[in-house]
């Protein structure tokens, strides 16, 4: 069953079964962390990812590259929160109402994105058996990566993932990957790779025992700027 939540003209889409808790209900139970009046480049990602808790509906919350551009480069996220003790859902609603950011559930992920993001993953499977092993692998209990490059991400995920991940640490092939900003709970190795690709603007190919990441060349809309960042 597909439900659609419309907030101030923005569409937040979720897919749930009749028995499952909706993602707005799940996020409404997660406190943002005290009396927060504003979200901007200095605290937005930290508060939202830090407040994201394990739940049965959404396994990861991902800031896509367009969203991190809006936060850290364009600095167009200046969002006010009127609730005395806002929840994570209050923060997501405020972001979609007051900034260029959007939110959408693509199970099992909640994506925070902008118009420049391409939301569909680009995955090439050359060895289905490796995919099966990654999907059946032991879940990673908790993963939090805040503005981390590929080398730093590898330090977090290489050990619990059985496949060899390429590029290796310290190689130049990852120089143009976006920095990764996402949090996850109980992600399988396969879901972890999907989350990394969505956060890092990458695509990947699954070969026998190996997963190769590359820059995703696809482009969304070009952001319209009234002024150059910093002016």
Secondary structure, 3 states (H helix, E strand, C coil): CEEEEEECCEEEEEECCCCCCCHHHHHHCCECCCCCCEECCCCHHHHHHHHCCCCCCCCEEEECHHHHHHHHHHCCCCEECCCCCCEHHHHHHHHHHHCCCEEEEECCEEEEECCCCCCCCCEEECCHHHHHHHHHCCCEEEEEEEEECHHHHHHHHCCCCCCEEECCCCCHHHCCCCCEEEEEEEECHHHHHHHHHHHHCEEEEEECCEEEEEECCCCCCCCCCCCCCCC
